[in-house]
Amino acid sequence: MQPPDPLPRVIFFQVQTPQAKTSCLVQIVQRHFLLKEPVLIIAEEDKALAYVDELLWKHTPTSFLPHSILEKPTEEWIGITKVKKNLNNARYAFNLCPTPLLIEGPFRTIYEFEDATSQSKKNLSQLRYDAYKQARYLIESHLIHQST
């Protein structure tokens, strides 16, 4: 019998601007893509799904990150979905939802934004942090500086 997977690590990226959020998201996804590690991006709304879809296709004028919008299980390396299930068997997930990602993964790392772009987003970030803490997930926080 195999031992259970350890609890996921949650990394909160402290961001002050929308540009810092998009830059951080692209960098994380690109890093996992280059390492050939599947990554899943979970958004709650169609608008956010479409934004991330376009961002990954056009993040630089000379390159893109191949991905798919997912509704059912697949082998895609980079998946974007509204379904709170691990549809591409990823070990890494970027949660863009206002609620925490407390689902069967097994995710090794869950990325979150500690979003200071508005007070309401900051409050939602705190609620997600508290939920992960209550679930005994390992939590880290990293400050993201926006370069000009």
Secondary structure, DSSP 8 states (H G I E B T S, - for coil): --------EEEEEEESSHHHHHHHHHHHHHHHHHTT--EEEE-SSHHHHHHHHHHHHHSBTTB----EEESS----SEEEESSSS-TT--SEEEE-SSS---S----SEEEEEEE-SSHHHHHHHHHHHHHHHHTT-EEEEEE-----
